[in-house]
Amino acid sequence: MGSTPEASSLTAAHRVTQIQRAGLYAEAAGELWPALDVADLDGSAPGWLLRNQQLVRAGHAESVNLAASYVTAHREAEGVRGIAPVVRAELLPAASMTDLHINGPVAIKSAIADGISPDLAHVAVLERFKGAVFRQILDGGRYTISKTAQRDGGRWRRVSDGQPCAFCAMLAGRGPGYAADTVTFR
């Protein structure tokens, strides 16, 4: 959010754009899903994983670029000048590949081990996998914003759902009173 209407508007638009773009990449991952052959998971997984990681890498980079542009515009809308450049989040290739592997081939094998037919397991795991792709892409923008704010000594404010209990209203009412090291952010 922001203290000016322009900054608040930028935040809302940024959130929508990030979700829309990540959704497009998750759908593209769904289009690659049939290439993961349930009859030959070990043989088809390496090439399939590589194509998905390329997709995630592109989406992550786009998310980082969107976040960097947003942070710059938000700073201008808030009248902040002379701050160091935006900290761009990096995709960790090994962690990304492990996450894709666990939420794809490993999840299918696990479902089959639980007694689900291979074809049904292949279908059932798809949404989980798309969710992993979606999360990895959004993490690019999330970490770009949070690492930049943390480096700049930024403070965080809690935002309620519009109908908070008394305790949550009190926390949200504190405004930007939270440092990144005092709470767990997701």
VEXNU-263955 format. One line per field, with one value per atom (N, C-alpha, C): residue number from 0; atom name; y, z, x negated. Coordinates in pm, whole numbers, plus 50000, padded with zeros to 5 digits. Atoms other than C-alpha are relative to their C-alpha. Last residue first. Example, Ala and Ser with C-alpha at 12.3 -4.5 7.8 and 13.67 -1.06 7.14 Angstrom:
BEGIN
n: [1_1_1_0_0_0] $
atom: [N_CA_C_N_CA_C] $
py: [49881_49894_50109_49881_49550_50120] $
pz: [49994_50714_50073_50000_50780_50000] $
px: [50082_48633_50077_49911_48770_49910] $
// end
This chain:
BEGIN
n: [185_185_185_184_184_184_183_183_183_182_182_182_181_181_181_180_180_180_179_179_179_178_178_178_177_177_177_176_176_176_175_175_175_174_174_174_173_173_173_172_172_172_171_171_171_170_170_170_169_169_169_168_168_168_167_167_167_166_166_166_165_165_165_164_164_164_163_163_163_162_162_162_161_161_161_160_160_160_159_159_159_158_158_158_157_157_157_156_156_156_155_155_155_154_154_154_153_153_153_152_152_152_151_151_151_150_150_150_149_149_149_148_148_148_147_147_147_146_146_146_145_145_145_144_144_144_143_143_143_142_142_142_141_141_141_140_140_140_139_139_139_138_138_138_137_137_137_136_136_136_135_135_135_134_134_134_133_133_133_132_132_132_131_131_131_130_130_130_129_129_129_128_128_128_127_127_127_126_126_126_125_125_125_124_124_124_123_123_123_122_122_122_121_121_121_120_120_120_119_119_119_118_118_118_117_117_117_116_116_116_115_115_115_114_114_114_113_113_113_112_112_112_111_111_111_110_110_110_109_109_109_108_108_108_107_107_107_106_106_106_105_105_105_104_104_104_103_103_103_102_102_102_101_101_101_100_100_100_99_99_99_98_98_98_97_97_97_96_96_96_95_95_95_94_94_94_93_93_93_92_92_92_91_91_91_90_90_90_89_89_89_88_88_88_87_87_87_86_86_86_85_85_85_84_84_84_83_83_83_82_82_82_81_81_81_80_80_80_79_79_79_78_78_78_77_77_77_76_76_76_75_75_75_74_74_74_73_73_73_72_72_72_71_71_71_70_70_70_69_69_69_68_68_68_67_67_67_66_66_66_65_65_65_64_64_64_63_63_63_62_62_62_61_61_61_60_60_60_59_59_59_58_58_58_57_57_57_56_56_56_55_55_55_54_54_54_53_53_53_52_52_52_51_51_51_50_50_50_49_49_49_48_48_48_47_47_47_46_46_46_45_45_45_44_44_44_43_43_43_42_42_42_41_41_41_40_40_40_39_39_39_38_38_38_37_37_37_36_36_36_35_35_35_34_34_34_33_33_33_32_32_32_31_31_31_30_30_30_29_29_29_28_28_28_27_27_27_26_26_26_25_25_25_24_24_24_23_23_23_22_22_22_21_21_21_20_20_20_19_19_19_18_18_18_17_17_17_16_16_16_15_15_15_14_14_14_13_13_13_12_12_12_11_11_11_10_10_10_9_9_9_8_8_8_7_7_7_6_6_6_5_5_5_4_4_4_3_3_3_2_2_2_1_1_1_0_0_0] $
atom: [N_CA_C_N_CA_C_N_CA_C_N_CA_C_N_CA_C_N_CA_C_N_CA_C_N_CA_C_N_CA_C_N_CA_C_N_CA_C_N_CA_C_N_CA_C_N_CA_C_N_CA_C_N_CA_C_N_CA_C_N_CA_C_N_CA_C_N_CA_C_N_CA_C_N_CA_C_N_CA_C_N_CA_C_N_CA_C_N_CA_C_N_CA_C_N_CA_C_N_CA_C_N_CA_C_N_CA_C_N_CA_C_N_CA_C_N_CA_C_N_CA_C_N_CA_C_N_CA_C_N_CA_C_N_CA_C_N_CA_C_N_CA_C_N_CA_C_N_CA_C_N_CA_C_N_CA_C_N_CA_C_N_CA_C_N_CA_C_N_CA_C_N_CA_C_N_CA_C_N_CA_C_N_CA_C_N_CA_C_N_CA_C_N_CA_C_N_CA_C_N_CA_C_N_CA_C_N_CA_C_N_CA_C_N_CA_C_N_CA_C_N_CA_C_N_CA_C_N_CA_C_N_CA_C_N_CA_C_N_CA_C_N_CA_C_N_CA_C_N_CA_C_N_CA_C_N_CA_C_N_CA_C_N_CA_C_N_CA_C_N_CA_C_N_CA_C_N_CA_C_N_CA_C_N_CA_C_N_CA_C_N_CA_C_N_CA_C_N_CA_C_N_CA_C_N_CA_C_N_CA_C_N_CA_C_N_CA_C_N_CA_C_N_CA_C_N_CA_C_N_CA_C_N_CA_C_N_CA_C_N_CA_C_N_CA_C_N_CA_C_N_CA_C_N_CA_C_N_CA_C_N_CA_C_N_CA_C_N_CA_C_N_CA_C_N_CA_C_N_CA_C_N_CA_C_N_CA_C_N_CA_C_N_CA_C_N_CA_C_N_CA_C_N_CA_C_N_CA_C_N_CA_C_N_CA_C_N_CA_C_N_CA_C_N_CA_C_N_CA_C_N_CA_C_N_CA_C_N_CA_C_N_CA_C_N_CA_C_N_CA_C_N_CA_C_N_CA_C_N_CA_C_N_CA_C_N_CA_C_N_CA_C_N_CA_C_N_CA_C_N_CA_C_N_CA_C_N_CA_C_N_CA_C_N_CA_C_N_CA_C_N_CA_C_N_CA_C_N_CA_C_N_CA_C_N_CA_C_N_CA_C_N_CA_C_N_CA_C_N_CA_C_N_CA_C_N_CA_C_N_CA_C_N_CA_C_N_CA_C_N_CA_C_N_CA_C_N_CA_C_N_CA_C_N_CA_C_N_CA_C_N_CA_C_N_CA_C_N_CA_C_N_CA_C_N_CA_C_N_CA_C_N_CA_C_N_CA_C_N_CA_C_N_CA_C_N_CA_C_N_CA_C_N_CA_C_N_CA_C_N_CA_C_N_CA_C_N_CA_C_N_CA_C_N_CA_C_N_CA_C_N_CA_C_N_CA_C_N_CA_C] $
py: [50101_48477_50068_49957_48699_49886_50090_48584_50042_50084_48867_49907_50018_49074_49911_50101_49047_49975_50134_49221_49892_50024_49526_49856_50133_49602_49994_50019_49942_49868_50064_50063_49983_49945_50124_49930_49953_50030_50066_49859_50012_50056_49924_49680_50150_50020_49523_50082_49931_49677_49987_49857_49568_50081_49973_49215_50148_50015_49208_50034_49888_49349_49994_50009_49100_50117_50064_49218_49988_50035_49279_49932_49908_49459_49973_50040_49173_50092_50094_49341_49966_49958_49494_49895_50108_49471_50058_49979_49734_49881_50064_49675_50036_50055_49891_49947_49979_49961_49933_49977_49966_50024_49858_50015_50032_49930_49666_50149_50038_49519_50073_49931_49711_49971_49858_49593_50079_49980_49235_50148_50014_49241_50023_49894_49387_49988_49873_49165_50114_49986_48867_50127_49987_48907_50026_49867_48974_50021_49903_48663_50142_49977_48461_50099_49887_48509_50031_49878_48284_50121_49966_48011_50130_49951_48020_50042_49870_47985_50063_49907_47698_50142_49984_47518_50097_49914_47579_50025_49863_47434_50100_49959_47121_50144_49980_47086_50053_49872_47135_50033_49884_46858_50133_49922_46600_50130_49943_46451_50094_49892_46397_50073_49900_46193_50120_49928_46010_50112_49909_45916_50083_49895_45770_50102_49908_45585_50113_50048_45436_50102_49931_45556_49949_50081_45301_50066_49997_45517_49926_50083_45414_49995_50139_45561_49904_50029_45890_49855_50011_45892_49964_50129_45822_49977_50105_46112_49863_49999_46344_49893_50062_46243_49994_50145_46310_49933_50066_46657_49850_49975_46845_49943_50050_46692_50016_50146_46743_49941_50051_47102_49848_49973_47184_49946_50093_47017_50016_50132_47209_49897_49997_47540_49861_50003_47465_49997_50133_47376_49988_50109_47681_49863_50100_47941_49875_50135_48222_49904_50099_48556_49869_50139_48842_49909_50097_49190_49858_50128_49446_49896_50112_49782_49873_50077_50054_49885_50097_50268_49923_50129_50549_49909_50026_50908_49870_49979_51009_49954_50049_50912_50013_49889_51127_49961_49965_50852_50115_49958_50833_50043_49869_50825_50053_49903_50539_50141_49979_50351_50102_49913_50396_50032_49870_50253_50099_49937_49969_50140_49959_49887_50074_49883_49882_50055_49891_49648_50128_49951_49431_50117_49930_49398_50061_49874_49313_50082_49913_49049_50137_49958_48895_50096_49901_48886_50054_49877_48715_50109_49941_48459_50133_49939_48391_50070_49885_48334_50072_49898_48111_50125_49934_47922_50111_49924_47845_50078_49886_47737_50092_49907_47520_50122_49928_47365_50098_49906_47277_50081_49894_47125_50104_49909_46927_50118_49928_46775_50102_49900_46679_50086_49904_46507_50109_49890_46359_50097_49875_46151_50120_49968_45855_50135_49979_45835_50039_49878_45888_50028_49993_45625_50129_50136_45506_49996_50076_45838_49856_50129_46023_49914_50084_46383_49869_50052_46538_49918_50130_46568_49940_50115_46838_49868_50089_47090_49868_50046_47259_49907_50102_47274_49945_50122_47457_49886_50051_47712_49873_50065_47747_49944_50127_47816_49925_50094_48076_49865_50038_48250_49900_50094_48243_49954_50130_48406_49893_50050_48691_49863_50035_48741_49939_50121_48724_49957_50114_48973_49870_50035_49210_49880_50062_49207_49953_50130_49274_49926_50092_49552_49860_50040_49723_49900_50085_49724_49950_50128_49853_49905_50077_50126_49862_50047_50243_49916_50108_50264_49941_50117_50466_49882_50052_50705_49874_50078_50745_49939_49915_50848_49914_49890_50683_50097_49877_50359_50107_49883_50000_50123] $
pz: [50102_50341_49879_50115_50605_49903_50112_50949_49887_50038_51198_49888_49885_51390_49971_49910_51142_50122_50060_50862_50096_50078_51079_49951_49994_51186_49914_49876_51278_50010_50037_50942_50121_50119_51068_49972_49968_51427_49881_49963_51334_50036_50125_51158_50029_50070_51488_49872_49924_51676_49930_50026_51404_50074_50133_51427_49964_49993_51803_49865_49926_51773_50004_49859_51502_50071_49904_51147_50139_49887_50892_50107_49999_50604_50114_50106_50529_49992_49964_50735_49878_50067_50625_50031_50019_50844_49936_49931_50795_49972_50058_50714_50080_49898_50781_49928_50008_50539_50113_49863_50642_50006_49979_50279_50142_50017_50265_50030_49887_50405_49994_49881_50158_50121_50018_49867_50123_49981_49995_49982_49858_50042_50024_49916_49700_50144_50047_49501_50089_49940_49714_49954_49854_49629_50063_49963_49262_50150_50059_49205_50038_49906_49449_49945_49913_49213_50100_50080_48958_50087_50033_49205_49922_49882_49347_49967_49966_49007_50117_50102_48909_50033_49972_49237_49901_49882_49187_50037_50048_48836_50116_50074_48989_49950_49902_49247_49930_49934_48974_50105_50087_48763_50073_49956_49041_49921_49867_48998_50043_50007_48622_50134_50093_48642_49992_49928_48949_49914_49909_48757_50080_50079_48474_50088_50062_48711_49922_50131_48917_49937_50107_49276_49866_50058_49531_49892_49911_49764_49942_49885_49572_50101_50047_49260_50115_50016_49444_49954_49865_49557_49993_49945_49204_50139_50074_49074_50056_49953_49348_49929_49866_49267_50054_50002_48895_50137_50126_48938_50010_50027_49269_49869_49889_49385_49970_49997_49048_50107_50116_49014_49999_49976_49367_49886_49896_49307_50026_50063_48980_50101_50092_49150_49939_49917_49439_49912_49937_49195_50084_50092_48976_50065_49968_49255_49918_49997_49095_50030_50094_49186_50016_49951_49348_49891_50085_49224_50053_49985_49489_49923_49956_49362_50009_50098_49325_50065_50079_49620_49904_49934_49739_49904_49961_49622_50075_50099_49616_50057_49950_49795_49888_49988_49701_50056_49858_49775_50022_49954_49410_50146_50058_49309_50049_49935_49550_49949_49866_49420_50076_50013_49060_50137_50048_49142_49990_49888_49349_49960_49898_49071_50114_50054_48801_50101_50002_49012_49948_49864_49084_50006_49962_48716_50139_50074_48635_50033_49942_48910_49931_49870_48790_50069_50026_48433_50131_50047_48547_49972_49883_48745_49962_49918_48444_50122_50073_48215_50084_50006_48468_49930_49869_48535_49999_49985_48165_50132_50091_48131_50009_49932_48441_49912_49896_48277_50074_50065_47962_50103_50062_48168_49934_49895_48383_49943_49955_48074_50108_50103_47931_50039_50017_48256_49896_49905_48338_49970_50055_48025_50090_50132_48103_49948_49990_48477_49867_49926_48435_50004_49998_48163_50070_50023_48171_50002_49878_48329_49986_50031_48036_50126_49890_48135_49989_50036_47791_50113_50069_47878_49959_49914_48136_49925_50010_47891_50075_50139_47840_49978_50020_48217_49858_49941_48240_49986_50097_47998_50053_50107_48234_49892_49943_48522_49896_49998_48306_50057_50140_48231_49992_50045_48598_49857_49945_48691_49958_50074_48454_50051_50137_48596_49923_49997_48957_49860_49962_48901_49997_50113_48711_50032_50105_48982_49884_49949_49262_49891_50002_49062_50043_50140_48995_49990_50044_49365_49858_49929_49463_49954_50059_49197_50063_50130_49318_49929_49972_49674_49871_49957_49553_50030_50118_49359_50037_50084_49655_49878_50098_49873_49918_49928_50196_49906_49997_50021_50077_50000_50000_50000] $
px: [49975_49541_50054_49921_49383_50016_50022_49271_50091_49886_49250_49959_49912_48996_50120_50053_48706_50089_49997_48894_49953_50121_48954_50004_50060_49308_49876_50074_49448_49927_50127_49573_49908_50064_49926_49869_50135_50007_49932_49998_50375_49864_49996_50322_49994_50128_50215_49995_50103_50511_49864_49982_50753_49894_50056_50610_50015_50146_50675_49937_50059_51027_49848_49963_51128_49929_50090_51078_50063_49915_51353_49915_49886_51181_50096_49908_50942_50122_49893_50675_50085_49877_50347_50106_49904_50039_50125_49874_49774_50089_49884_49411_50124_49911_49108_50123_49855_48830_50075_49953_48465_50150_49977_48362_50046_50127_48210_50014_50084_48532_49866_49949_48747_49912_50026_48533_50044_50145_48530_49962_50036_48909_49851_49942_48986_49952_50056_48750_50049_50131_48850_49930_49990_49216_49864_49955_49151_50006_50093_48943_50037_50109_49156_49897_49965_49451_49890_50001_49282_50030_50139_49197_49992_50069_49551_49856_49941_49723_49922_50051_49491_50046_50142_49568_49936_50013_49940_49854_49978_49920_49989_50118_49768_50015_50108_50043_49876_49972_50302_49894_50018_50145_50021_50116_50112_49984_49979_50462_49887_49901_50433_50010_50053_50112_50093_50105_50241_49944_49930_50557_49899_49934_50350_50071_50096_50118_50067_50045_50404_49906_49927_50416_49945_49895_50295_50083_49883_50088_50120_50035_49774_50115_49992_49938_49970_49857_49993_50020_49944_49629_50148_50044_49506_50059_49929_49716_49964_49861_49588_50083_49998_49229_50142_50022_49279_50006_49963_49431_49981_49859_49433_50050_49918_49106_50149_50010_48934_50091_49925_49054_50002_49859_48935_50087_49955_48599_50148_49991_48554_50050_49886_48630_50022_49878_48394_50125_49991_48115_50126_49968_48178_50016_50102_48194_50031_49944_48393_49884_50053_48243_50075_50005_48429_49947_49930_48342_49981_50068_48247_50082_49917_48376_49914_49922_48117_50078_50079_48007_50091_50020_48235_49925_50137_48197_49976_50105_48561_49865_50129_48881_49897_50094_49180_49865_50012_49434_49903_49867_49540_49997_49971_49172_50133_50088_49098_50029_49945_49402_49916_49882_49285_50060_50047_48940_50117_50071_49086_49954_49903_49335_49931_49930_49068_50100_50099_48856_50064_50017_49160_49902_49877_49248_49986_49997_48885_50125_50102_48871_50003_49949_49199_49903_49896_49069_50057_50066_48749_50103_50064_48952_49934_49895_49170_49944_49945_48872_50106_50105_48694_50052_50005_49017_49896_49876_49060_49999_50015_48698_50121_50088_48750_49972_49927_49052_49911_49908_48860_50078_50078_48577_50090_50044_48819_49921_49881_48983_49963_49969_48646_50119_50110_48543_50029_50013_48887_49885_49946_48952_49975_50054_48726_50047_50145_48789_49937_50031_49162_49850_50147_49201_49957_50050_49565_49847_49979_49672_49949_49938_49519_50010_50045_49445_50077_50132_49497_49937_49989_49868_49865_49974_49780_50009_50116_49629_50023_50008_49967_49881_49896_50010_49999_50055_49678_50100_50098_49825_49933_49923_50122_49907_49952_49882_50083_50112_49706_50043_50028_50035_49885_49897_50130_49978_50038_49799_50101_50116_49885_49956_49962_50234_49884_49917_50119_50039_50084_49836_50081_50087_50064_49914_49918_50330_49913_49954_50079_50079_50114_49912_50043_50023_50245_49885_49888_50333_49978_50008_49989_50110_50111_49990_49991_49952_50332_49894_49905_50203_50054_50079_49904_50092_50072_50129_49920_49908_50365_49931_49931_50072_50096_49938_49958_50068_50077_49896_50072_49916_50000_49911] $
// end
